[in-house]
Amino acid sequence: MSSAAETLASRLEALQCHFTWDLDLSRSLLLRCRDDLLDIGTENGNRWLGHIYNLGGFIQYKLVSNEEAQSFFNKATEAFSQIKNADEGPWLVVNYGNLAWLHHHLGDQAESEAYLSKVDDLNTKYSSLSQEELHPEVYAEKAYTLMTLKGDMNLIADYFQRAIEMQPDMVEWNSWHVLALTYVSKYSSTVLDDDIFNIMRIAQEQDPDNLDLAAHYLWQRAERGESIEVEARELATKVLRSPVGSYTGLRPLLWVYRTYLSDDEDIDLAEEALKNHPDERYLKGRAALCYKKRLFCSNSPPTTSMLDRAVSLHQEVIALYPDSPLKKKLHLAAIYAPSHDGQAKAEQIYQVLLKSDLELEDKKLLYNYYAQYLFYQKHDGKMSIRYHMKAAKIPQQSFFRKSSIRILENIRDRRRNSMCREIREFLANLQEP
């Protein structure tokens, strides 16, 4: 490698952008994230639009679609210009860094150098207060990226906190910082501690148009025993009038409806949203999940029409998400499984998936679901344990791996199963990620 090439490589590696953030993304995760970004929606002045296009461009690059990647990065540049009402600013550091890397990979070194120079100019003009600190715009975009990719929520909250400390007037950063803190806390308790709840209250007052934050705030107030029925229905009216997208508060609001309002009101709300936008796949996905939860989380048995609607919606959703169908197929299998007539269909879905070529993170999900199906529907405890072991054995941390380990630990601790000794030895030798 020539000295000029080495210099270019070192300058590229020093950039703060998606190409240098060590984003460990499997193909299945890339495809799911691409679907998630498409479901966010780009209407109604989305303040994260530049970040959405930046991440979308990087995902397209990783999926070997360079033309689409460049189109997304260029859209990010335009979005930042419109949102910030300025053609230049520190918010372009990540975007220009992405473009420098993309042109480098395309073999256009002159264009790559041009974007490197633009980044240098921005870093000089908008330098952070300390050499050890990133610019707050960079912290915010890094936090947004990791949050969208379901990364380490503690790290995400820390990045947002740093950005806010340096630039406290950014309302959307405060709102997303609160949501990150909420996600961190929910793993230890459904009720936020008072300090975080007060931060959420203040953020909601400062960002009243953020319907997603408003729905989470209602959720937390309900957890504290407050009566929120009237406000929930008022918020539903706003959500139904908003452009369709995953940032408009429908998902947490449906949870509030299902938990704190009368039976099936979440289904009614999802169906009303779908009636207003019958072709929106995001809404079909949300409605499908409402029916699934109704089937498994209610004391009253479902009607035949409700079961048929649940099945048809899930079949539609699977077809609408051809690149990320795994979890949706597992949900359909779970709907089929409880009925005698549906068990053969559930078993067929599981067997096809078990024989398919899945990445490790998807195998954990499949093994966990299949283990529970074996236990609850097939009443095959030994084989259920075997599949929980398969899920636990894959040394990559995830919710479903933890779930299988917790189930194995409970069986071990009860000391009533003939496989207790084997489970004890298995858990003692389990490799931690």
VOPAGU-2260 file (C-alpha; in pm, 1 decimal, decimal comma):
REM VOPAGU-2260
SITE   aa  ch    i         X         Y         Z
SITE  MET   A    0       0,0       0,0       0,0
SITE  SER   A    1     135,3     341,5     -98,4
SITE  SER   A    2     181,5     613,4     161,0
SITE  ALA   A    3    -105,2     810,8       3,4
SITE  ALA   A    4    -336,1     510,0      31,2
SITE  GLU   A    5    -228,3     454,5     391,4
SITE  THR   A    6    -302,3     817,6     472,5
SITE  LEU   A    7    -645,3     792,3     311,3
SITE  ALA   A    8    -719,9     471,3     500,8
SITE  SER   A    9    -617,4     623,1     834,2
SITE  ARG   A   10    -829,8     932,8     770,6
SITE  LEU   A   11   -1129,8     715,6     686,7
SITE  GLU   A   12   -1082,6     505,5    1001,0
SITE  ALA   A   13   -1073,7     823,3    1211,8
SITE  LEU   A   14   -1418,0     934,5    1093,1
SITE  GLN   A   15   -1726,5     922,6    1313,7
SITE  CYS   A   16   -1986,8     747,7    1098,1
SITE  HIS   A   17   -2175,5     422,4    1054,4
SITE  PHE   A   18   -1877,9     261,1     878,4
SITE  THR   A   19   -1652,8     305,0    1185,4
SITE  TRP   A   20   -1897,9     237,2    1470,3
SITE  ASP   A   21   -1840,5    -140,2    1483,0
SITE  LEU   A   22   -2204,0    -215,0    1409,5
SITE  ASP   A   23   -2217,9    -595,3    1420,7
SITE  LEU   A   24   -2514,3    -665,6    1195,0
SITE  SER   A   25   -2614,0   -1008,2    1070,0
SITE  ARG   A   26   -2805,5   -1032,2     744,6
SITE  SER   A   27   -3130,6   -1114,3     922,4
SITE  LEU   A   28   -3090,0    -810,5    1148,6
SITE  LEU   A   29   -3013,4    -590,4     847,4
SITE  LEU   A   30   -3331,8    -705,9     676,6
SITE  ARG   A   31   -3542,4    -652,8     988,6
SITE  CYS   A   32   -3396,9    -305,5    1038,8
SITE  ARG   A   33   -3460,2    -218,1     676,2
SITE  ASP   A   34   -3825,3    -312,5     728,5
SITE  ASP   A   35   -3837,3    -115,4    1054,6
SITE  LEU   A   36   -3702,6     196,9     884,3
SITE  LEU   A   37   -3959,9     167,5     606,6
SITE  ASP   A   38   -4233,2     145,3     871,1
SITE  ILE   A   39   -4126,0     462,9    1052,0
SITE  GLY   A   40   -4279,8     692,4     795,5
SITE  THR   A   41   -4126,0    1007,4     651,1
SITE  GLU   A   42   -4418,1    1249,3     665,7
SITE  ASN   A   43   -4519,9    1521,3     908,8
SITE  GLY   A   44   -4176,8    1678,2     965,1
SITE  ASN   A   45   -3999,3    1380,4    1119,8
SITE  ARG   A   46   -3702,8    1535,4    1303,8
SITE  TRP   A   47   -3502,9    1213,7    1269,4
SITE  LEU   A   48   -3538,4    1190,8     892,9
SITE  GLY   A   49   -3172,6    1265,5     822,8
SITE  HIS   A   50   -3064,3     999,7    1069,4
SITE  ILE   A   51   -3315,3     753,4     921,5
SITE  TYR   A   52   -3176,2     800,0     571,5
SITE  ASN   A   53   -2817,4     777,4     698,1
SITE  LEU   A   54   -2883,7     444,9     869,3
SITE  GLY   A   55   -3090,0     325,9     574,0
SITE  GLY   A   56   -2800,6     401,7     340,3
SITE  PHE   A   57   -2557,4     205,5     554,5
SITE  ILE   A   58   -2796,0     -90,1     565,5
SITE  GLN   A   59   -2829,6     -80,9     186,8
SITE  TYR   A   60   -2449,7     -77,9     157,7
SITE  LYS   A   61   -2422,5    -381,2     387,3
SITE  LEU   A   62   -2683,1    -554,9     172,2
SITE  VAL   A   63   -2461,1    -483,5    -131,5
SITE  SER   A   64   -2689,5    -227,4    -286,9
SITE  ASN   A   65   -2447,7      59,8    -346,3
SITE  GLU   A   66   -2674,9     261,5    -574,8
SITE  GLU   A   67   -2952,0     258,3    -314,6
SITE  ALA   A   68   -2697,6     340,6     -44,1
SITE  GLN   A   69   -2581,9     651,5    -227,0
SITE  SER   A   70   -2942,9     756,2    -288,5
SITE  PHE   A   71   -3019,7     726,4      84,4
SITE  PHE   A   72   -2706,5     919,7     187,8
SITE  ASN   A   73   -2796,9    1196,9     -57,8
SITE  LYS   A   74   -3151,9    1203,6      82,4
SITE  ALA   A   75   -3000,5    1238,2     429,9
SITE  THR   A   76   -2805,6    1545,5     316,1
SITE  GLU   A   77   -3123,9    1701,4     176,0
SITE  ALA   A   78   -3327,7    1610,6     485,5
SITE  PHE   A   79   -3077,4    1772,3     721,4
SITE  SER   A   80   -3078,8    2086,6     507,0
SITE  GLN   A   81   -3458,6    2111,3     529,0
SITE  ILE   A   82   -3485,8    2020,0     897,8
SITE  LYS   A   83   -3206,1    2248,0    1012,8
SITE  ASN   A   84   -3289,4    2518,7     757,2
SITE  ALA   A   85   -2918,2    2544,3     674,5
SITE  ASP   A   86   -2690,2    2393,6     410,6
SITE  GLU   A   87   -2403,3    2337,0     651,8
SITE  GLY   A   88   -2358,0    2230,6    1011,2
SITE  PRO   A   89   -2211,8    1967,7    1244,0
SITE  TRP   A   90   -2511,4    1741,1    1180,4
SITE  LEU   A   91   -2348,3    1658,5     844,0
SITE  VAL   A   92   -2030,0    1509,2     996,1
SITE  VAL   A   93   -2171,7    1156,6    1002,7
SITE  ASN   A   94   -2343,1    1194,8     665,6
SITE  TYR   A   95   -2028,5    1317,4     489,0
SITE  GLY   A   96   -1828,2    1046,2     662,6
SITE  ASN   A   97   -2064,3     784,7     523,5
SITE  LEU   A   98   -2031,4     932,0     175,7
SITE  ALA   A   99   -1650,4     936,7     204,4
SITE  TRP   A  100   -1651,4     566,7     291,4
SITE  LEU   A  101   -1903,0     473,9      21,2
SITE  HIS   A  102   -1705,9     650,1    -255,5
SITE  HIS   A  103   -1388,9     485,6    -125,2
SITE  HIS   A  104   -1551,9     143,1    -161,4
SITE  LEU   A  105   -1679,4     240,1    -506,0
SITE  GLY   A  106   -1322,7     320,1    -610,4
SITE  ASP   A  107   -1385,5     693,0    -655,0
SITE  GLN   A  108   -1098,1     816,0    -439,1
SITE  ALA   A  109   -1123,4    1177,3    -558,7
SITE  GLU   A  110   -1484,3    1202,0    -439,4
SITE  SER   A  111   -1390,1    1025,6    -117,0
SITE  GLU   A  112   -1114,8    1282,9     -58,3
SITE  ALA   A  113   -1361,3    1563,7    -126,9
SITE  TYR   A  114   -1595,1    1441,4     147,1
SITE  LEU   A  115   -1303,2    1388,7     383,8
SITE  SER   A  116   -1212,0    1752,9     332,2
SITE  LYS   A  117   -1569,8    1856,4     404,1
SITE  VAL   A  118   -1560,2    1660,5     729,2
SITE  ASP   A  119   -1229,6    1824,3     824,4
SITE  ASP   A  120   -1379,6    2168,0     759,5
SITE  LEU   A  121   -1684,8    2089,9     972,8
SITE  ASN   A  122   -1474,9    1950,1    1256,2
SITE  THR   A  123   -1260,5    2263,6    1251,3
SITE  LYS   A  124   -1551,0    2503,4    1236,4
SITE  TYR   A  125   -1770,4    2319,0    1488,4
SITE  SER   A  126   -1517,6    2158,9    1718,7
SITE  SER   A  127   -1636,8    2012,0    2049,3
SITE  LEU   A  128   -1523,2    2168,2    2375,5
SITE  SER   A  129   -1286,8    1879,1    2449,5
SITE  GLN   A  130   -1075,6    1660,4    2222,2
SITE  GLU   A  131   -1193,7    1359,4    2419,7
SITE  GLU   A  132   -1559,4    1442,1    2351,5
SITE  LEU   A  133   -1754,8    1404,3    2029,1
SITE  HIS   A  134   -1974,2    1684,0    1899,9
SITE  PRO   A  135   -2325,2    1659,3    2050,6
SITE  GLU   A  136   -2475,8    1607,2    1703,3
SITE  VAL   A  137   -2252,1    1302,3    1661,3
SITE  TYR   A  138   -2342,5    1165,1    2004,9
SITE  ALA   A  139   -2712,5    1207,6    1922,4
SITE  GLU   A  140   -2686,9    1031,3    1587,6
SITE  LYS   A  141   -2479,9     749,5    1733,5
SITE  ALA   A  142   -2738,6     707,2    2009,1
SITE  TYR   A  143   -3024,2     712,1    1757,8
SITE  THR   A  144   -2850,9     450,5    1542,0
SITE  LEU   A  145   -2787,3     213,1    1831,2
SITE  MET   A  146   -3140,1     260,0    1962,6
SITE  THR   A  147   -3289,1     175,6    1623,0
SITE  LEU   A  148   -3067,0    -132,7    1606,0
SITE  LYS   A  149   -3176,2    -241,1    1957,7
SITE  GLY   A  150   -2826,5    -188,9    2097,0
SITE  ASP   A  151   -2703,1    -144,7    2455,0
SITE  MET   A  152   -2966,1      83,3    2611,7
SITE  ASN   A  153   -2734,1     193,8    2891,8
SITE  LEU   A  154   -2479,5     311,7    2634,7
SITE  ILE   A  155   -2755,4     476,9    2429,9
SITE  ALA   A  156   -2884,0     664,9    2734,7
SITE  ASP   A  157   -2527,8     775,7    2810,9
SITE  TYR   A  158   -2475,1     910,6    2456,7
SITE  PHE   A  159   -2802,0    1103,8    2467,6
SITE  GLN   A  160   -2711,8    1239,2    2811,8
SITE  ARG   A  161   -2375,9    1365,2    2684,5
SITE  ALA   A  162   -2538,0    1530,0    2383,8
SITE  ILE   A  163   -2800,9    1697,4    2603,2
SITE  GLU   A  164   -2545,2    1825,7    2854,3
SITE  MET   A  165   -2361,9    2005,8    2572,4
SITE  GLN   A  166   -2674,6    2117,7    2386,7
SITE  PRO   A  167   -2974,6    2111,2    2624,0
SITE  ASP   A  168   -3220,1    2290,7    2395,1
SITE  MET   A  169   -3271,8    1994,9    2157,2
SITE  VAL   A  170   -3622,6    1878,8    2243,0
SITE  GLU   A  171   -3613,4    1557,1    2038,8
SITE  TRP   A  172   -3290,3    1446,3    2210,1
SITE  ASN   A  173   -3451,5    1488,3    2550,9
SITE  SER   A  174   -3754,0    1288,0    2438,4
SITE  TRP   A  175   -3549,3    1000,8    2304,6
SITE  HIS   A  176   -3320,8    1005,5    2607,0
SITE  VAL   A  177   -3629,4     950,0    2822,3
SITE  LEU   A  178   -3744,7     662,5    2600,3
SITE  ALA   A  179   -3399,1     503,5    2629,9
SITE  LEU   A  180   -3413,6     534,9    3008,9
SITE  THR   A  181   -3759,4     378,0    2997,5
SITE  TYR   A  182   -3631,1      77,8    2802,7
SITE  VAL   A  183   -3340,8      36,3    3047,8
SITE  SER   A  184   -3574,5      45,9    3346,6
SITE  LYS   A  185   -3839,7    -190,5    3210,4
SITE  TYR   A  186   -3605,4    -486,9    3245,3
SITE  SER   A  187   -3596,1    -438,4    3622,3
SITE  SER   A  188   -3946,5    -304,7    3686,3
SITE  THR   A  189   -4255,6    -201,3    3493,4
SITE  VAL   A  190   -4277,0     117,7    3699,3
SITE  LEU   A  191   -4012,2     384,6    3644,7
SITE  ASP   A  192   -3839,8     526,4    3947,8
SITE  ASP   A  193   -3951,9     875,4    4047,1
SITE  ASP   A  194   -3648,8    1055,7    3901,9
SITE  ILE   A  195   -3694,6     908,0    3554,0
SITE  PHE   A  196   -4071,5     956,5    3571,8
SITE  ASN   A  197   -4020,6    1326,6    3647,8
SITE  ILE   A  198   -3776,4    1356,4    3356,5
SITE  MET   A  199   -4042,4    1194,7    3136,1
SITE  ARG   A  200   -4306,9    1437,6    3259,7
SITE  ILE   A  201   -4087,5    1738,1    3181,5
SITE  ALA   A  202   -3990,7    1599,2    2838,9
SITE  GLN   A  203   -4357,3    1540,8    2755,2
SITE  GLU   A  204   -4444,1    1898,2    2851,7
SITE  GLN   A  205   -4158,8    2027,4    2632,7
SITE  ASP   A  206   -4248,3    1801,1    2340,1
SITE  PRO   A  207   -4631,1    1784,6    2342,9
SITE  ASP   A  208   -4653,7    1681,6    1976,4
SITE  ASN   A  209   -4449,1    1367,8    2034,9
SITE  LEU   A  210   -4731,4    1112,1    2040,7
SITE  ASP   A  211   -4499,3     819,5    2104,8
SITE  LEU   A  212   -4366,7     986,7    2420,0
SITE  ALA   A  213   -4721,3    1084,9    2520,0
SITE  ALA   A  214   -4833,0     720,4    2497,3
SITE  HIS   A  215   -4539,1     602,1    2709,2
SITE  TYR   A  216   -4616,2     874,8    2963,1
SITE  LEU   A  217   -4978,2     757,1    2987,1
SITE  TRP   A  218   -4850,5     402,3    3031,1
SITE  GLN   A  219   -4633,6     505,4    3327,0
SITE  ARG   A  220   -4911,2     709,2    3485,2
SITE  ALA   A  221   -5141,5     408,2    3459,1
SITE  GLU   A  222   -4875,3     191,1    3621,4
SITE  ARG   A  223   -4888,4     434,0    3915,3
SITE  GLY   A  224   -5259,9     383,4    3952,4
SITE  GLU   A  225   -5379,6     701,6    3781,3
SITE  SER   A  226   -5700,4     700,0    3580,1
SITE  ILE   A  227   -5601,4     760,2    3217,6
SITE  GLU   A  228   -5904,2     632,8    3019,7
SITE  VAL   A  229   -6023,1     973,6    2900,1
SITE  GLU   A  230   -5675,7    1090,6    2802,0
SITE  ALA   A  231   -5601,5     759,5    2630,7
SITE  ARG   A  232   -5903,8     800,4    2405,3
SITE  GLU   A  233   -5812,2    1163,6    2335,4
SITE  LEU   A  234   -5461,8    1051,7    2240,0
SITE  ALA   A  235   -5608,2     778,7    2017,9
SITE  THR   A  236   -5795,1    1046,0    1821,6
SITE  LYS   A  237   -5465,7    1228,0    1757,9
SITE  VAL   A  238   -5286,7     906,9    1663,6
SITE  LEU   A  239   -5559,3     809,3    1416,7
SITE  ARG   A  240   -5535,6    1152,1    1251,9
SITE  SER   A  241   -5157,1    1130,8    1216,2
SITE  PRO   A  242   -4968,9     994,0     915,8
SITE  VAL   A  243   -4902,8     622,4     950,9
SITE  GLY   A  244   -4570,5     532,5    1107,6
SITE  SER   A  245   -4408,5     358,6    1398,9
SITE  TYR   A  246   -4321,0     688,7    1571,9
SITE  THR   A  247   -4681,4     804,6    1605,7
SITE  GLY   A  248   -4748,2     630,3    1935,2
SITE  LEU   A  249   -4981,7     352,8    1819,2
SITE  ARG   A  250   -4773,6      65,8    1954,8
SITE  PRO   A  251   -4749,0     184,3    2321,2
SITE  LEU   A  252   -5105,1     317,6    2305,8
SITE  LEU   A  253   -5236,4     -25,2    2204,3
SITE  TRP   A  254   -5057,7    -168,0    2506,8
SITE  VAL   A  255   -5229,4      91,5    2729,0
SITE  TYR   A  256   -5566,3       5,2    2575,1
SITE  ARG   A  257   -5513,8    -367,9    2617,2
SITE  THR   A  258   -5401,5    -337,1    2980,0
SITE  TYR   A  259   -5608,5     -55,6    3126,7
SITE  LEU   A  260   -5925,5     -23,6    2918,7
SITE  SER   A  261   -6206,2    -271,7    2864,6
SITE  ASP   A  262   -6168,7    -601,0    2678,4
SITE  ASP   A  263   -6084,6    -590,6    2306,9
SITE  GLU   A  264   -6063,0    -208,9    2287,7
SITE  ASP   A  265   -5707,3    -242,2    2157,9
SITE  ILE   A  266   -5839,7    -459,0    1874,1
SITE  ASP   A  267   -6109,0    -200,8    1800,1
SITE  LEU   A  268   -5847,5      75,8    1788,6
SITE  ALA   A  269   -5614,8    -124,5    1561,7
SITE  GLU   A  270   -5902,8    -212,4    1330,5
SITE  GLU   A  271   -6011,1     152,7    1313,9
SITE  ALA   A  272   -5658,8     256,7    1217,3
SITE  LEU   A  273   -5652,3     -17,1     955,0
SITE  LYS   A  274   -5992,4      88,9     822,7
SITE  ASN   A  275   -5852,7     439,2     764,8
SITE  HIS   A  276   -5542,3     299,1     589,5
SITE  PRO   A  277   -5631,2     -51,6     466,3
SITE  ASP   A  278   -5311,5    -105,7     267,1
SITE  GLU   A  279   -5058,7     -10,0     536,7
SITE  ARG   A  280   -4856,4    -316,1     634,5
SITE  TYR   A  281   -4739,5    -160,1     962,9
SITE  LEU   A  282   -5100,5    -129,6    1079,0
SITE  LYS   A  283   -5175,8    -486,6     971,5
SITE  GLY   A  284   -4879,1    -601,0    1179,3
SITE  ARG   A  285   -5000,7    -415,3    1485,7
SITE  ALA   A  286   -5355,6    -547,1    1443,9
SITE  ALA   A  287   -5227,3    -902,4    1400,9
SITE  LEU   A  288   -5037,1    -877,8    1730,2
SITE  CYS   A  289   -5345,8    -744,0    1908,0
SITE  TYR   A  290   -5538,8   -1053,0    1803,5
SITE  LYS   A  291   -5253,7   -1283,2    1904,3
SITE  LYS   A  292   -5233,1   -1127,0    2251,1
SITE  ARG   A  293   -5612,0   -1146,9    2284,3
SITE  LEU   A  294   -5600,7   -1520,0    2214,0
SITE  PHE   A  295   -5336,0   -1586,5    2479,0
SITE  CYS   A  296   -5392,1   -1317,5    2742,4
SITE  SER   A  297   -5764,6   -1330,8    2804,9
SITE  ASN   A  298   -5977,4   -1548,1    3030,0
SITE  SER   A  299   -6264,5   -1557,7    2780,7
SITE  PRO   A  300   -6233,0   -1796,0    2484,3
SITE  PRO   A  301   -6201,8   -1639,0    2138,2
SITE  THR   A  302   -6484,6   -1661,2    1889,9
SITE  THR   A  303   -6437,5   -1845,6    1563,0
SITE  SER   A  304   -6448,1   -1518,5    1370,1
SITE  MET   A  305   -6178,7   -1371,6    1595,2
SITE  LEU   A  306   -5956,1   -1674,4    1541,6
SITE  ASP   A  307   -6011,5   -1659,8    1166,3
SITE  ARG   A  308   -5926,5   -1288,2    1162,4
SITE  ALA   A  309   -5606,8   -1353,6    1360,7
SITE  VAL   A  310   -5497,6   -1620,8    1114,4
SITE  SER   A  311   -5578,9   -1418,4     802,1
SITE  LEU   A  312   -5400,9   -1107,0     932,6
SITE  HIS   A  313   -5088,1   -1304,7    1019,2
SITE  GLN   A  314   -5087,0   -1467,5     676,5
SITE  GLU   A  315   -5110,9   -1123,0     514,9
SITE  VAL   A  316   -4833,3    -983,2     734,0
SITE  ILE   A  317   -4601,5   -1273,9     650,0
SITE  ALA   A  318   -4652,6   -1201,4     280,1
SITE  LEU   A  319   -4594,2    -827,3     334,0
SITE  TYR   A  320   -4260,8    -884,3     511,0
SITE  PRO   A  321   -4094,0   -1141,8     282,8
SITE  ASP   A  322   -3742,6   -1050,9     399,7
SITE  SER   A  323   -3810,2   -1080,2     774,1
SITE  PRO   A  324   -4091,1   -1334,9     820,9
SITE  LEU   A  325   -3951,7   -1557,1    1098,2
SITE  LYS   A  326   -4117,9   -1409,6    1406,7
SITE  LYS   A  327   -4442,7   -1358,9    1218,3
SITE  LYS   A  328   -4445,5   -1725,5    1115,6
SITE  LEU   A  329   -4381,8   -1825,7    1476,0
SITE  HIS   A  330   -4675,0   -1610,7    1585,8
SITE  LEU   A  331   -4896,2   -1786,3    1331,1
SITE  ALA   A  332   -4779,1   -2125,9    1456,5
SITE  ALA   A  333   -4860,3   -2016,6    1813,0
SITE  ILE   A  334   -5212,9   -1922,7    1703,4
SITE  TYR   A  335   -5266,4   -2259,4    1534,2
SITE  ALA   A  336   -5114,7   -2470,2    1812,7
SITE  PRO   A  337   -5380,6   -2464,0    2090,9
SITE  SER   A  338   -5655,6   -2615,2    1875,3
SITE  HIS   A  339   -5657,5   -2983,5    1785,5
SITE  ASP   A  340   -5724,1   -2903,7    1418,9
SITE  GLY   A  341   -5446,5   -2645,6    1408,9
SITE  GLN   A  342   -5165,0   -2851,2    1561,9
SITE  ALA   A  343   -5074,0   -3015,3    1232,1
SITE  LYS   A  344   -5042,4   -2671,3    1071,0
SITE  ALA   A  345   -4829,5   -2546,5    1361,0
SITE  GLU   A  346   -4606,0   -2853,1    1343,2
SITE  GLN   A  347   -4562,9   -2805,8     969,4
SITE  ILE   A  348   -4451,3   -2443,7    1018,9
SITE  TYR   A  349   -4203,1   -2546,3    1288,4
SITE  GLN   A  350   -4058,7   -2834,3    1086,9
SITE  VAL   A  351   -4002,9   -2617,2     779,5
SITE  LEU   A  352   -3829,5   -2354,0     992,9
SITE  LEU   A  353   -3619,0   -2612,3    1179,8
SITE  LYS   A  354   -3488,1   -2742,8     846,9
SITE  SER   A  355   -3417,3   -2396,3     706,2
SITE  ASP   A  356   -3078,1   -2225,8     704,0
SITE  LEU   A  357   -3107,9   -1967,9     981,4
SITE  GLU   A  358   -2851,8   -1743,7    1145,0
SITE  LEU   A  359   -2767,8   -1810,0    1509,9
SITE  GLU   A  360   -2977,3   -1526,5    1651,4
SITE  ASP   A  361   -3280,9   -1656,7    1462,2
SITE  LYS   A  362   -3215,7   -2011,9    1579,3
SITE  LYS   A  363   -3237,6   -1898,5    1942,9
SITE  LEU   A  364   -3576,4   -1746,1    1876,0
SITE  LEU   A  365   -3699,6   -2056,7    1693,5
SITE  TYR   A  366   -3567,4   -2303,2    1953,8
SITE  ASN   A  367   -3726,9   -2106,9    2239,5
SITE  TYR   A  368   -4066,5   -2093,3    2066,3
SITE  TYR   A  369   -4051,6   -2459,6    1966,4
SITE  ALA   A  370   -3951,5   -2565,4    2318,8
SITE  GLN   A  371   -4255,7   -2394,6    2463,3
SITE  TYR   A  372   -4479,6   -2546,3    2194,3
SITE  LEU   A  373   -4343,9   -2891,5    2280,6
SITE  PHE   A  374   -4415,5   -2838,1    2649,7
SITE  TYR   A  375   -4758,1   -2674,6    2638,2
SITE  GLN   A  376   -4915,2   -2830,5    2328,8
SITE  LYS   A  377   -4730,2   -3158,3    2274,1
SITE  HIS   A  378   -4673,3   -3227,7    2647,7
SITE  ASP   A  379   -4321,8   -3347,8    2565,7
SITE  GLY   A  380   -4118,1   -3214,8    2858,2
SITE  LYS   A  381   -3790,9   -3390,7    2774,3
SITE  MET   A  382   -3779,0   -3270,4    2414,2
SITE  SER   A  383   -3881,7   -2921,9    2532,8
SITE  ILE   A  384   -3577,7   -2918,4    2762,2
SITE  ARG   A  385   -3356,0   -3028,3    2473,9
SITE  TYR   A  386   -3464,0   -2731,4    2266,0
SITE  HIS   A  387   -3424,4   -2487,5    2554,1
SITE  MET   A  388   -3068,5   -2623,2    2582,3
SITE  LYS   A  389   -3017,3   -2562,8    2210,6
SITE  ALA   A  390   -3126,6   -2201,0    2253,5
SITE  ALA   A  391   -2913,1   -2149,9    2564,6
SITE  LYS   A  392   -2607,5   -2309,6    2405,5
SITE  ILE   A  393   -2573,9   -2040,7    2137,9
SITE  PRO   A  394   -2328,7   -1792,9    2299,7
SITE  GLN   A  395   -2494,6   -1470,4    2189,7
SITE  GLN   A  396   -2695,9   -1274,8    2442,6
SITE  SER   A  397   -3061,8   -1220,1    2363,9
SITE  PHE   A  398   -3400,3   -1211,4    2534,0
SITE  PHE   A  399   -3486,9   -1559,7    2408,4
SITE  ARG   A  400   -3159,0   -1713,4    2521,8
SITE  LYS   A  401   -3216,7   -1563,1    2867,5
SITE  SER   A  402   -3570,9   -1697,0    2864,3
SITE  SER   A  403   -3453,1   -2051,9    2791,9
SITE  ILE   A  404   -3180,4   -2032,1    3057,2
SITE  ARG   A  405   -3431,1   -1905,2    3314,4
SITE  ILE   A  406   -3669,1   -2193,8    3235,2
SITE  LEU   A  407   -3385,8   -2447,0    3270,5
SITE  GLU   A  408   -3280,3   -2291,7    3601,3
SITE  ASN   A  409   -3636,3   -2315,1    3733,6
SITE  ILE   A  410   -3656,9   -2682,9    3639,5
SITE  ARG   A  411   -3319,3   -2744,0    3806,4
SITE  ASP   A  412   -3417,0   -2562,1    4123,8
SITE  ARG   A  413   -3747,8   -2746,9    4162,6
SITE  ARG   A  414   -3554,4   -3079,3    4157,8
SITE  ARG   A  415   -3853,7   -3277,4    4036,4
SITE  ASN   A  416   -3746,9   -3358,5    3681,0
SITE  SER   A  417   -3556,1   -3671,2    3584,9
SITE  MET   A  418   -3322,4   -3451,0    3377,9
SITE  CYS   A  419   -3225,0   -3224,3    3672,0
SITE  ARG   A  420   -2871,7   -3362,7    3694,0
SITE  GLU   A  421   -2813,8   -3319,8    3322,3
SITE  ILE   A  422   -2956,1   -2966,9    3335,5
SITE  ARG   A  423   -2733,3   -2881,9    3632,6
SITE  GLU   A  424   -2421,4   -3000,1    3446,5
SITE  PHE   A  425   -2531,7   -2821,5    3130,0
SITE  LEU   A  426   -2581,8   -2487,6    3307,1
SITE  ALA   A  427   -2252,2   -2524,5    3498,7
SITE  ASN   A  428   -2063,6   -2564,4    3171,1
SITE  LEU   A  429   -2263,5   -2306,2    2975,7
SITE  GLN   A  430   -2045,2   -2066,4    2780,1
SITE  GLU   A  431   -2131,9   -1704,0    2847,5
SITE  PRO   A  432   -2108,1   -1448,8    2564,4
